Amino acid sequence: MSQRILLPQLTFDNEFFWKSGEDGKLRIQECRACSALIHPPQPICRYCRSHDMGVREVSGRAVLSAFTVNERFAIPGLKPPYVIAQVAIEEDPRVRLTTNIIGEDPSGTFDGAGLEIGQIVEVFFQQYEDVWLPLFKPVSPVEHGALPVDEIAPTDFAKHVRPMLTRKKFEDSAAITGIGASKMGRRLMVPPLSLTIEACEAAVADAGLTLDDIDGMSTYPSMDAVGMGEGGVTVLEGALGIKPTWINGGMDTFGPGGSVIAAVMAVATGMAKHVLCFRTLWEATYQALAKEGKVSPPGGPRSNSYQLPFGAMSAAHTLALNAQRHFHRYGTTRETLGWIALNQRANAALNPTAIYRDPMTMEDYLSARMITTPFGLYDCDVPCDGAVAVVVSAVDAAADLAKPPVRIEAVGTQIIERTDWDQTTLTHEPQVLGQAAHLWTRTNLRPADVDVAQLYDGFTFNCLSWLEALGFCGIGEAKDFLDGGTNIARDGVIPVNTHGGQLSHGRTHGMGLIHEAVTQLRGEAGERQVPNAKVAVASSGGLTPSGVMLLRSDS
């Protein structure tokens, strides 16, 4: 059998799992105090907080919780189509493993024909070097089992939100005073730092400031890898010589828009007066350079991930599993997602900076090549080159600047769901339901008061999850709410992603959504302007910790 390109890194705490197949027995970490199974392995039990951890041999039977047929991605030793699945362990369904489902002939390809959510599957080990990957195949004759239940029901997330600690909100201390964007496009073939500087200079000028006025800098994710950034605060400061009193960067924050939320907190605490927030992507150029052999991807032949060894290399795979469960539970269809893609394309047609502006029909959407079921090409956002910048200022300084300030009404940041990609929420994008519930506890405004919604749409299903989480329609009601696309159109109940979103405008990881929200609240959106827009919601991220902001005009 050909060698897979990426195998798990063996460590002190996971070796028992990845070597289980040596004797054909699946082993999962357990808490000896409460008998709960724990995965991935941890030094403490998340349920009873005991440190008395051990290992239990389990039956190897599981319930097929969700699956997606990967059609797009290929790695040596694992060529499409192949099935990426989530299975719930029979002894404790709270433990879910990412794996591959294989057919009767383990050496051949398997396109998932005949698979059903709820089927019983059993482990089958395949050895690669010193690792035994736990794969699963359907039990024959076919049996069905009970599906795992939500750790928190989608309708119950608000019950877990912590109340505000003070009556005074930090959000009231700051406003967005400037926005800027670089040129955007496919494979611009320019240094990413030049895009960052272009966007930052535009944002500072838009605020009526100079770079010498900037005393804070904030970004996400503060890296320069695989086309995901220019190198962060240190690289930009080295180029501009700003000498900030406060800086922020990193991926453990409230999604890509977390840089703006952190900036508001810095202003509220008096650490800075004008904070420059920025986000740069140059994925399109990076991918072109990688094909030419001019850049090398980071990493090596081993990974600490529990998903990558099974070919789950994209957020598309993770979200596809959640989407399939939403389909299964609520009757959602590909057409449901299609109305989101069509809406974003229609809005992009009115935006001269959007990458994809050609008209699209439902037939175009449904006939596009599959990426990983249920996602086709137009369910996925557009890798591009571009940068977006935002200036956050103290409110006492904002009134004297060039443009009317946009106020921050409330933020939603609380982590309620598990952050492990395959152990968390079953039916929605993880890290959406909790943050959305948190947002509404910090304001007297309600979904009906929102005039425009700029919702993270790295994939169509992200956007659907935010619509339900924020209460624009009920949990599980997106199929009816989105039918026909009229409710989310510019003249609908809640206009969504009025600039084209990431699906058609380009992947700017949430900062482009904030840029558009401010543009709408200022009344500067031209042909795509929503009349009398006074309140906007802008979300960013998911899967990893995310954040959401409620913005309002100051007029």
Helices and strands as residue ranges (DSSP letters): E 7-8, H 15-18, G 20-23, E 26-31, E 37-38, E 53-58, E 61-70, E 82-89, E 96-101, E 120-128, E 131-138, G 154-160, G 170-173, E 174-181, H 192-206, G 211-213, E 216-219, H 233-240, E 246-248, H 258-268, E 274-282, H 283-291, E 302-303, G 308-310, H 315-330, H 334-348, H 362-367, E 370-372, E 375-376, G 377-379, E 385-394, H 395-398, E 406-412, H 433-439, G 440-442, G 447-449, E 452-454, H 460-469, H 478-482, G 486-488, I 501-505, H 511-522, G 526-528, E 535-540, E 547-553
